[in-house]
Amino acid sequence: MGIDSISFILGCSALGAGFAVFTSFGPGLGQGFAAGKAAEAVGRQPESRGSILSTMIIGCAVAETSSIYGLLVSLILLFINPLVSRYVELVGR
């Protein structure tokens, strides 16, 4: 007794959504590392605080976009799930 195709697609979509959410670990580690180094730099040169913090914030914002893309992909796979509708469209022919 096998598994039906739609259940298989939904299971693979859930697995893919999990992998997509897993992409947030890299930017989280990178942002923590950047904040720590920025705090060290400000401690060494307090007069350059403004330029150090603005550079760090821009870098963290760029890194955060990959986490947001991973979240967006996972939400699409879980709730919209274009793979099931495409499968039904192809089988329905």
N, C-alpha and C positions, 0 to 999 in steps of 0.2 A: 504494500500500500504506500503510495507516494504522496508527496505534498502537492497541493494545487499551485498553479503558476502565480496567482495573485498573492497568496500567502508568502510564496518565495520572494516576490518582488517587494512586498511590505517588510519582510525580515531583512532583506539586503538594504532597503532604504533606511531602516532603523540603525543598522550597522554603519552605513555611510554617514548618517547624522551624528553618530557617536564619534566617528573619526573626524568629522568636520568641527565638532565642539572641542576636540582634542587640540586643535590648532591654537587655542588661546593660551596654552602653557608656555610656548616660546615667547610671545610678546610680554606675558606677565613676568617671566624671569628677566627678560631684557629691560623692561621698565624699572624693575626693582634694582637691577644692577646700575642702570643709568642714574636713578635717584640717589643711590649710595655714592657713586662717583661724583655727582654734582654737589652733594653735601660735603664731601672731602675737599673739592675744589673751592667751595665757598669758605670752608674753614681755613684753607691756606691763603686765599686772596679775597678777603671780604669786600674789597672795593670793586671787584668785577662780578658782584652778585647778580646784577640785572642781566648781563649778557649770558652768564652761565645758566641761569634759570630759564631764560627765554629759549635758549638753544635746547635745553633738556625738555621743555614742554613741547616744542615743535617735534622733536624726535619721538617723544612718547605718543603724540597724536598720530604720527605716521605709523608707528608700530601698532597702535590700537586698531587701525583700519583692518588689518588681517584678522584680528579676533572678531570684528564685526562681520566681515565677509564669511567667516566660518559659521557664526551664529545664523546668518541669513541663509546659507546653504542648508544648514540643519533644519531650520524652520520650514523651508520649502520642501525638503524631503519628507518631513514628518506630516505636515498639514496639507500642502497643496498636492504633493506627490504626482508629478507629471508622468512618471513611469507607468503607473497603473492606467491612467487614462489613455496613454499611447498604446499600451498592450491591448486594452479593450477595443480601441479603434482598429488595431491591426487584426485582431481575432474576429471582430464583428463583420469583417469583409467577406 
